[in-house]
Amino acid sequence: MTLESLVREFAENVAAQTDAIFQVGTDPEDKHGGRYIAAFDELRARGNEGREALCILLKHPRMDVRVAAASFLLRYRTAEAKAVLDEVAQRKGFFAFEAGQALKRWEEGTWALDPE
C-alpha cells in the first residue's frame, strides 16, 4: 500500500468507528479500531516517512480523526499534536475527553502509542 492509501485507511476507519459508536443498535465489534491501528503500524514500519504522511490528518475536517492522529503523533510531532489535543480538550463531549486522556497519559509518561 502507498503512504497515501494507509493514511486514508487510518482516517476512514477512525471515522467509521466513531460513527458506529454513536449509532444505536450497531454491533459492538471493533473491526474499525483494528483497521486504523493496523494502518498506523504499517506507517510506523516505514519510519518517519510514514509518520510524516500521517501529519496531514492533524488538519482533517473531522475532530475524531484529528484527535486520533494527534494521539499517535505525540512523540514524533509533539508541539503540533499537543496543540490539536489542547484545542479539542477545551471543548465538551466525547472527543474532548479523548483528547484530555491522551494529554494526561503523555504528561504522566504512560503514553505508548508510538514508542521509540
C-alpha positions as CSV (number, residue, x, y, z in Angstrom):
1,M,0.0,0.0,0.0
2,T,1.1,3.6,-0.6
3,L,1.6,6.0,2.2
4,E,-1.5,7.9,1.0
5,S,-3.7,4.8,1.0
6,L,-2.5,4.0,4.5
7,V,-3.3,7.5,5.7
8,R,-6.7,7.2,4.0
9,E,-7.3,3.8,5.7
10,F,-6.5,5.3,9.1
11,A,-8.8,8.3,8.6
12,E,-11.7,6.3,7.2
13,N,-11.6,3.7,9.9
14,V,-11.4,6.3,12.7
15,A,-14.4,7.9,11.3
16,A,-16.3,4.6,10.8
17,Q,-15.5,3.6,14.4
18,T,-16.9,6.9,15.7
19,D,-20.0,6.6,13.5
20,A,-20.6,3.1,14.8
21,I,-20.1,4.1,18.4
22,F,-22.8,6.8,18.1
23,Q,-25.2,4.7,16.1
24,V,-27.9,2.9,18.2
25,G,-28.1,-0.8,17.7
26,T,-24.7,-1.3,16.0
27,D,-22.5,-4.3,16.6
28,P,-20.0,-3.5,19.3
29,E,-17.3,-5.4,17.5
30,D,-14.3,-3.1,17.0
31,K,-13.3,-4.0,13.5
32,H,-12.6,-0.4,12.6
33,G,-10.3,0.2,15.5
34,G,-8.2,-2.8,14.5
35,R,-8.0,-1.5,10.9
36,Y,-6.8,2.0,11.8
37,I,-4.3,0.6,14.3
38,A,-3.0,-1.8,11.5
39,A,-2.7,1.2,9.1
40,F,-0.7,3.1,11.8
41,D,1.5,0.1,12.4
42,E,2.3,-0.1,8.7
43,L,3.0,3.6,8.6
44,R,5.3,3.3,11.6
45,A,7.1,0.4,10.0
46,R,8.1,2.9,7.3
47,G,9.7,5.1,9.9
48,N,9.5,8.9,9.9
49,E,8.3,8.9,6.3
50,G,5.2,7.1,7.4
51,R,4.7,9.3,10.5
52,E,5.2,12.4,8.3
53,A,2.5,11.2,5.9
54,L,0.0,10.9,8.9
55,C,0.7,14.5,9.9
56,I,-1.7,15.7,7.2
57,L,-4.6,14.4,9.4
58,L,-3.7,17.0,12.1
59,K,-5.8,19.3,9.9
60,H,-8.5,16.9,9.0
61,P,-12.1,18.3,9.0
62,R,-13.3,15.7,11.4
63,M,-12.4,16.2,15.0
64,D,-12.2,12.5,15.8
65,V,-9.7,11.9,13.0
66,R,-7.6,14.9,14.2
67,V,-7.6,13.6,17.8
68,A,-6.6,10.1,16.8
69,A,-3.8,11.3,14.5
70,A,-2.5,13.7,17.2
71,S,-2.7,11.0,19.8
72,F,-0.5,8.7,17.7
73,L,1.9,11.6,16.7
74,L,2.7,12.9,20.2
75,R,6.2,11.7,20.2
76,Y,7.0,12.5,16.6
77,R,5.4,15.9,16.3
78,T,4.9,16.9,20.0
79,A,4.1,20.6,19.6
80,E,1.7,20.2,16.8
81,A,0.0,17.2,18.3
82,K,-0.4,18.8,21.7
83,A,-1.8,21.9,20.1
84,V,-4.5,19.8,18.4
85,L,-5.3,17.9,21.6
86,D,-5.3,21.1,23.7
87,E,-7.7,22.8,21.4
88,V,-10.1,19.9,21.4
89,A,-9.8,19.2,25.1
90,Q,-11.1,22.7,25.8
91,R,-14.5,21.7,24.3
92,K,-17.1,19.4,25.8
93,G,-18.1,15.9,24.8
94,F,-16.5,12.6,23.9
95,F,-13.7,13.9,21.8
96,A,-12.7,16.4,24.4
97,F,-12.5,13.6,26.9
98,E,-10.3,11.5,24.5
99,A,-8.0,14.4,23.8
100,G,-7.7,15.1,27.5
101,Q,-6.9,11.5,28.3
102,A,-4.2,11.4,25.6
103,L,-2.6,14.6,27.1
104,K,-2.9,13.2,30.6
105,R,-1.1,9.9,29.6
106,W,1.6,12.0,27.8
107,E,2.2,14.2,30.9
108,E,2.2,11.1,33.2
109,G,4.8,9.4,31.0
110,T,2.5,6.4,30.4
111,W,1.7,7.2,26.7
112,A,2.9,4.4,24.5
113,L,1.2,4.5,21.1
114,D,4.4,5.0,19.1
115,P,7.4,4.0,21.3
116,E,10.9,4.8,20.1
